[in-house]
Amino acid sequence: RMQIRPPDFEPSDGNFHVCFTGAIQPLGHEILNIFFEAVQVLRQQRPDIFRKLKIHFYGTSNLSLGFHNHRVRPVVQRLGLSEMVTEVPERLSYLQSLAIQSTATVNLIMGSSARYYHASKLYSSLFSGRPLLAICHEEASIVKVLRQLNISHYVTFKAVKDLESKAVKICEELCRVLEASVLPRPQEFSERLESYSAFSITRSFAGLFDDVYTRHNGHTLLAESTLD
């Protein structure tokens, strides 16, 4: 309704726009590197998709004034992928992030080599209505959420050393999710996703607070009756 658009691509230009919104984590550089190795595999195995592929990164520095703190540009320059990759290192507004996620062909979710890391952008990506591809530790809570929603486009690893063998798998999943991006989501997906909505989570917190209030009032009444 507010007509906020992505800052550097046109969704209807006929290309595949893979978008990542968020900071590149200190323990996430190995995942970034293997993702681009997968893109190199894609160049060899599926040139038809590679020619149409555009990859966009936003807010990678995690700094509002991080205009020159590029985390992705050095990698793509080394690999010769600069023409197909853009990076906006400074943090974007929440509405801009939503505009990007809701118009991306595919939203990219990259976790960390730490198993406890959870990508907060996962939920806005899920509610954007666009497909996603996740690369994360096999014990990360990201995997639990995706399995509950029956989303199969993710690649996991147990240790950093395992990432070296994941490029082909990531390439395959990227092709699958891009080719399936035109398919509508089934109704049952929307029903399962509802449990992660702001309304449902607020209702859960309200129920918790009601329970605490009821218990506290009960103890207060009991104490007063004892004093009487």
Disulfide bonds with the S-S distance in Angstrom:
none
